[in-house]
Amino acid sequence: MIQIFLHTTDGLTLQTIDEAITVAELAEALGVDDAAGWLEDADEPLASTTVAATAVGENGHLHLTRCRRIEVTINYAGKTKTHEFAPGSTLGRVRRWAVGENGFDLPQKERPKHELGLCGSGIIADRNEHIGTLATDCELCVDLAPKDRFQG
Amino acid sequence: MSAVEPDTPPDHRAFDADANKASFLAGVHRGDWLIEKVAWPTVEISIAARPKPSEIERVASPTVEISVAAGPKPSAPERYWLRCDFSNYPADAPTATPWDPDTGAKLAADKRPKGDDASTVFRSDWEDGRALYAAYDRIALTGHANWMAECPRTAWNGTQDLAWWVMRIWELLNEDDDV
């Protein structure tokens, strides 16, 4: 048995799994038998016959979801960009894309001063969270905004 | 974390529950932060500042000593320690004193993390350097009621958890890390 961090649409949990269980068998055991398994920040899913423990490793991260891609809408300064990411992508990866040249192309010095929040909630999203967990119906909306500065 | 005793106070139980959440444990396994010592309500936490060639920084978390990893500038430590007070957690925000585990005292001004935001949060010229100058620190927030409105995303409101709090400091210490 090994311990892994399992990301699903229900959130992040720490799971102990059999070392021989495949991705498909794990998905079935969790009641999402048509889900695919993704390593963190991987662009393509694991084969369903992949032995999960071998691919993920002790205390590694596995994302299980029915979504094949997540359509992420990013709002910044009155503009909107949309891009598709794999569901096991971290929000940190989305942030890098959003501030980079394919996104809003912020000046290098400004990039660390911005963060992503969930649209309309004002909640800062954890950069290690998988977008497949945050998404609803395989879609996610985030706002790119300057970080709070403490003054006064 | 150890098993919670029946007479454990509510704030300590809440802390233990958060410290056992997968989101907090994932950070421990990444090496980003670690609970070093608990003498309730004091907790020491260390936060990693991973050695990197580039200029980078970040820090860590209430009277619990917690260490947080940070991407340091040359000669900066690989971990910063916080001696935190988690009294009345999570209704009240934790408060944290940047700590020197070698001397068992507040971290000296010249050893505190530097950077655009890190220098502000880890300033030593406010409250004698005993708290973080941030909206997620109890002492700072008490003295800056305006921050609840001006910093709604980072002001502690009692709904956040331990992983969220430590992550704020980790990001500060590693703010250039992933862009």
Interface residues (C-beta under 8 A of the other chain):
Chain A: F5 G11 L12 T13 L14 N59 H61 G92 R95 R96 V99 G100 R111 P112 K113 E115 G117 G122 I123 I124 D126 R127 N128 E129 A145 K147 D148 R149 F150 G152
Chain B: A22 S23 L25 A26 G27 H29 R30 D116 D117 T120 V121 Y133 A134 A135 A140 H144 N146 W147 E150 C151 P152 R153 T154 A163 W164 M167 E171 E175 D176 D178 V179
